[in-house]
Amino acid sequence: MNTLKAQNAPAGTGRIDPWLLLSTLLLAGFGLIMVLSSSGITAERDFADKYFFFKRQLMFAGVGLAAMVACMQMPRKLLYGLTYFWVGLSVVMLALCVTPLGVNINGASRWIRLGPVNLQPLEFAKVALVLYLAYFFARKQELVRTFSVGFLPPFFVTGCLCGLLLLQPDFGGAVVLAGLLFFMCMVGGTRISYLLPTLVFGAGAGWLLISSSPYRLKRWTAFLDPFASARDEGYQLVQSLYAFGSGRIFGSGLGAGKQKLFFLPEAHNDFIMAVAGEELGFVGMSLFFGLIGFFLWRAFRVALRMEDLQDRFTAFGITCILALGMILNLAVVLGTVPPKGVAMPFISYGGSSLTVSFICAGILLNLSRRATA
């Protein structure tokens, strides 16, 4: 009954969380600054315009802001009522990636071309999966501890999405979706006796996928000792560590970093935080970590203050999307987990990642209107 009331309620009855909105805008603004700083030399070489990537990111930010405002005002009936449509659309988009319509970059087909931009369906699939799992666990709460209802359906849906990602191939994306499933199952009420064997099985399957692929195995060994293959598989991580080390206490200053001068690959994409570490140093990165911590605190606070179960699960899952992206990206650039293509939400260059980050913030801001005092 509470869930039905929430769906038929207006977009919000109170004020949005102003601190969550402020921290969102600060993160997005910092991202624009870092894209401008990290991409200029590459943009000038490839496009004869040092502001090429910055102007595109500025355009993506405009689209993202519009999407955030739309999600802030969207009635819950529309958001929740189309849950299966969002999941179905995600399946179709992921499937299109492995057809001739997909765009192959560096041996992986993870994008769909839409005019002048490439769309990465994985980013939108994360939101669709969370909406489905929140809907499922809220509606099936009385049966969630059974194997046939509380375990099989969510794992089947997530498995289908992960299977399509592995066909692209996108092992890192599949790991992220599996992580979202695990955390949602933990709060949703799935029995630990079901989750632990699945976790062991998933780890074993992951290792088989790594060991059976020479490319993935090389990346794994390079992660364990990047300096042993500093000119090959470990090159990117070594350059990232050099960047952080060069930053010292106060950094070299915005725009003055050296690793982005064709030493660090993907300087404005997945490894943009290495550039930030070099230019801002320990002090600047500490302030940035503080901003991330504040943003996640306000986001999880929204989830904790939801009275309706579906609202609570949705807010928690949406926050997990952003938290996992932030933690995994930082873990990769600092060399604490094997390299995988995980963008830093709000910061890394890319229209799909930035737009979905704003969509997540918009959903959280929408839900914050119903947060209890």
C-alpha positions in Angstrom: 0.0 0.0 0.0 2.8 2.4 0.8 4.5 1.7 -2.5 1.2 2.4 -4.4 0.9 5.7 -2.5 4.4 6.7 -3.4 3.8 6.0 -7.1 0.7 8.1 -7.2 2.2 10.9 -5.2 3.4 14.1 -6.9 7.1 14.5 -7.7 7.7 15.8 -4.2 6.1 17.4 -1.2 9.0 19.1 0.4 12.3 20.8 -0.5 15.1 19.0 -2.3 18.3 18.5 -0.3 20.3 21.7 -1.1 23.6 20.3 0.1 23.2 17.3 -2.2 22.5 19.7 -5.1 25.5 21.9 -4.2 27.9 19.0 -3.9 26.6 17.6 -7.2 27.3 20.9 -9.0 30.7 21.2 -7.3 31.7 17.8 -8.5 30.5 18.6 -12.1 32.3 21.9 -12.1 35.5 20.2 -10.9 35.1 17.7 -13.6 34.9 20.4 -16.3 38.0 22.0 -15.0 40.0 18.8 -15.0 38.8 17.8 -18.5 40.0 21.3 -19.7 43.3 20.8 -18.0 44.0 17.2 -19.0 42.7 17.1 -22.6 44.2 20.2 -24.2 47.4 18.7 -25.5 45.7 15.6 -27.0 42.8 17.7 -28.5 45.3 20.1 -30.2 47.2 17.1 -31.7 44.2 15.2 -32.9 41.7 18.0 -33.7 43.8 21.2 -34.0 41.6 22.6 -31.2 42.8 22.4 -27.6 39.3 23.0 -26.4 37.7 20.3 -28.4 37.1 17.8 -25.6 36.2 20.6 -23.1 33.5 22.0 -25.5 32.0 18.6 -25.9 32.1 17.9 -22.2 30.4 21.3 -21.6 27.7 20.2 -24.1 27.3 16.9 -22.3 27.0 18.8 -19.0 24.2 20.8 -20.4 22.4 17.6 -21.5 23.1 16.1 -18.1 21.7 19.1 -16.2 18.5 19.0 -18.3 18.2 15.3 -17.5 18.8 16.0 -13.8 16.0 18.6 -13.7 13.7 16.3 -15.6 14.4 13.4 -13.1 13.9 15.8 -10.2 10.3 16.7 -11.4 9.4 13.2 -12.8 6.4 11.6 -11.0 7.2 8.3 -9.3 4.4 6.7 -11.2 6.3 7.3 -14.4 9.7 6.4 -13.0 8.6 3.2 -11.3 5.7 2.2 -13.7 8.1 1.8 -16.6 10.6 -0.4 -14.7 10.4 -3.3 -17.1 10.5 -1.0 -20.1 13.8 0.5 -18.8 15.2 -3.1 -18.4 14.0 -4.2 -21.8 15.5 -1.1 -23.4 18.8 -1.7 -21.7 18.8 -5.3 -23.0 18.1 -4.1 -26.6 20.8 -1.4 -26.4 23.4 -3.9 -25.0 22.5 -6.4 -27.7 22.9 -3.8 -30.4 26.5 -3.3 -29.3 27.4 -6.7 -30.5 25.8 -6.3 -33.9 27.1 -4.4 -36.9 25.4 -1.3 -35.4 27.9 -1.3 -32.5 31.0 0.9 -32.5 34.3 -1.1 -32.0 37.0 0.8 -30.2 40.3 -0.9 -29.2 38.8 -4.3 -29.8 35.7 -3.8 -27.7 32.2 -3.1 -29.0 30.6 -1.2 -26.1 29.0 1.8 -27.9 26.2 2.7 -30.2 26.6 5.7 -32.5 23.9 8.3 -32.3 24.8 11.0 -34.8 28.0 12.8 -33.6 28.2 11.0 -30.3 28.7 7.4 -29.1 26.2 6.1 -26.5 27.5 3.6 -23.9 24.4 1.4 -22.9 26.2 0.1 -19.8 25.8 3.4 -18.0 22.0 3.4 -18.5 21.8 -0.3 -17.7 23.1 0.4 -14.2 20.1 2.6 -13.5 17.6 0.3 -15.1 18.9 -2.7 -13.0 18.7 -0.7 -9.8 15.1 0.4 -10.6 14.2 -3.2 -11.3 15.9 -4.6 -8.1 14.3 -1.9 -6.0 10.8 -2.7 -7.5 11.4 -6.4 -7.1 12.6 -6.4 -3.5 9.9 -3.9 -2.4 7.1 -5.9 -4.0 8.3 -9.4 -3.1 9.5 -8.6 0.5 7.3 -11.3 2.0 8.8 -14.0 -0.3 12.3 -12.5 -0.7 13.9 -15.1 1.6 12.8 -18.0 -0.6 15.1 -19.4 -3.3 12.6 -19.4 -6.2 11.3 -15.9 -5.7 14.0 -14.0 -3.7 17.0 -15.4 -5.5 16.4 -16.7 -9.0 14.6 -13.7 -10.7 17.1 -10.9 -9.7 20.0 -13.2 -10.5 18.5 -14.2 -13.9 17.9 -10.6 -15.0 21.4 -9.4 -13.9 22.9 -12.5 -15.5 21.3 -11.6 -18.8 22.7 -8.1 -18.7 26.2 -9.4 -17.6 26.2 -12.0 -20.4 25.6 -9.3 -23.0 28.4 -7.3 -21.5 30.8 -10.2 -21.7 30.0 -10.6 -25.4 31.3 -7.0 -26.1 33.6 -7.8 -24.2 33.3 -5.7 -21.0 34.4 -7.7 -18.0 34.7 -4.7 -15.8 31.1 -3.6 -16.6 29.8 -7.1 -15.7 31.6 -6.9 -12.4 30.0 -3.6 -11.6 26.5 -4.9 -12.3 27.2 -8.0 -10.2 28.4 -5.7 -7.4 25.1 -3.7 -7.6 23.2 -7.0 -7.4 25.1 -8.1 -4.4 24.6 -4.9 -2.4 20.9 -4.7 -3.3 20.4 -8.3 -2.3 22.1 -7.6 1.0 19.7 -4.8 1.9 16.7 -6.5 0.1 16.7 -9.5 2.4 18.1 -12.3 0.3 19.5 -15.1 2.5 23.2 -15.0 3.2 23.2 -18.8 2.7 22.3 -18.1 -0.9 24.6 -15.1 -1.4 27.9 -16.6 0.0 28.0 -19.7 -2.3 27.1 -17.4 -5.2 29.9 -15.1 -4.3 32.4 -18.0 -4.3 31.0 -19.3 -7.6 31.2 -15.8 -9.1 34.8 -15.3 -8.0 35.7 -18.7 -9.5 34.0 -17.9 -12.8 35.7 -14.5 -12.8 39.1 -16.2 -12.4 38.3 -18.6 -15.2 37.4 -15.7 -17.5 40.7 -13.9 -16.6 42.9 -17.0 -16.9 41.4 -18.1 -20.2 42.0 -14.7 -21.8 45.7 -13.8 -22.5 44.8 -10.1 -22.6 43.0 -10.2 -19.2 45.7 -12.4 -17.7 48.4 -9.9 -18.7 46.5 -7.0 -17.2 46.2 -9.0 -13.9 49.9 -9.8 -13.8 50.7 -6.2 -14.7 48.5 -5.0 -11.8 50.4 -7.3 -9.3 53.8 -5.9 -10.4 53.4 -3.0 -12.9 57.0 -2.0 -12.9 58.0 -5.5 -14.1 56.3 -4.7 -17.4 56.6 -0.9 -17.3 56.9 -0.6 -21.1 54.0 -2.9 -21.9 51.0 -4.0 -20.0 52.0 -2.1 -16.8 52.8 1.2 -18.7 49.5 3.0 -17.9 49.5 2.2 -14.2 53.2 3.1 -13.8 52.5 6.5 -15.4 49.5 7.0 -13.1 51.7 6.2 -10.1 54.3 8.6 -11.4 51.7 11.3 -11.7 50.5 10.9 -8.1 54.1 10.8 -6.8 55.0 14.0 -8.7 52.1 15.8 -7.0 53.7 15.7 -3.6 52.0 17.9 -1.0 50.6 20.9 -3.0 50.8 19.6 -6.6 52.3 21.2 -9.6 49.3 23.5 -10.2 46.3 23.4 -12.5 47.5 23.0 -16.1 51.1 22.4 -15.1 51.1 18.6 -15.0 53.6 16.7 -17.1 52.2 13.2 -17.3 49.3 14.3 -19.6 51.9 15.3 -22.2 51.4 12.0 -24.0 53.0 9.9 -21.1 49.7 8.9 -19.5 47.2 7.3 -21.9 43.5 8.1 -21.4 44.5 11.2 -19.4 41.1 12.8 -19.7 39.1 9.6 -19.5 39.5 6.8 -16.9 42.8 8.1 -15.6 41.8 11.7 -15.1 42.3 11.5 -11.4 46.0 10.8 -11.9 46.2 14.2 -13.6 44.3 15.7 -10.7 46.7 14.0 -8.2 49.7 15.5 -10.0 48.3 19.0 -10.3 46.6 19.3 -7.0 48.8 17.2 -4.7 48.0 15.7 -1.4 46.2 18.7 -0.1 44.0 19.2 -3.2 43.1 15.5 -3.4 42.2 15.4 0.3 39.8 18.2 -0.3 38.4 16.3 -3.3 38.0 13.2 -1.2 36.2 15.3 1.4 33.8 16.5 -1.3 33.1 12.9 -2.4 32.5 11.8 1.2 30.1 14.7 1.8 28.2 13.9 -1.5 27.9 10.2 -0.6 26.8 11.0 3.0 24.0 13.2 1.7 23.0 10.6 -0.8 22.9 7.7 1.7 21.1 10.0 4.1 18.3 10.3 1.5 18.0 6.5 1.5 18.0 6.2 5.2 15.2 8.7 5.6 12.8 7.1 3.1 9.6 5.7 4.6 8.5 3.9 1.5 10.4 0.7 0.9 10.8 1.1 -2.9 12.0 4.7 -2.4 14.5 3.5 0.1 15.9 0.7 -2.1 16.0 3.0 -5.1 17.9 5.7 -3.3 20.3 3.1 -1.9 20.9 1.5 -5.3 21.4 4.8 -7.1 23.9 5.9 -4.5 25.7 2.6 -4.9 26.1 3.3 -8.7 27.9 6.5 -8.0 29.8 5.1 -5.0 31.1 2.0 -6.8 32.1 4.2 -9.8 34.1 6.5 -7.5 35.7 3.8 -5.5 36.6 1.5 -8.4 38.0 4.4 -10.5 40.3 5.6 -7.6 41.3 2.0 -6.9 42.3 1.5 -10.5 44.4 4.7 -10.8 46.1 4.0 -7.5 46.9 0.4 -8.5 44.9 -1.4 -5.8 42.6 -3.3 -8.2 43.3 -4.6 -11.7 42.8 -2.0 -14.4 39.3 -1.9 -15.8 37.4 0.8 -17.8 35.5 2.5 -15.0 34.8 6.2 -15.4 34.9 8.6 -12.4 31.3 9.9 -12.0 31.0 13.6 -12.9 34.7 13.9 -13.6 35.8 11.7 -16.5 35.3 12.8 -20.0 32.3 11.1 -21.7 28.7 11.9 -22.4 27.1 8.7 -21.2 28.9 8.6 -17.9 28.3 12.3 -17.2 24.6 12.2 -18.2 23.9 9.1 -16.1 25.7 10.7 -13.1 23.3 13.7 -13.4 20.3 11.3 -13.8 21.3 9.5 -10.6 21.6 12.9 -8.8 18.2 13.9 -10.2 16.6 10.8 -8.9 18.1 11.3 -5.5 17.1 14.9 -5.4 13.5 13.8 -6.4 13.4 11.3 -3.5 15.0 13.8 -1.0 11.7 15.7 -1.1 10.0 12.9 0.7 12.8 12.3 3.2 11.6 12.3 6.8 13.1 14.8 9.3 
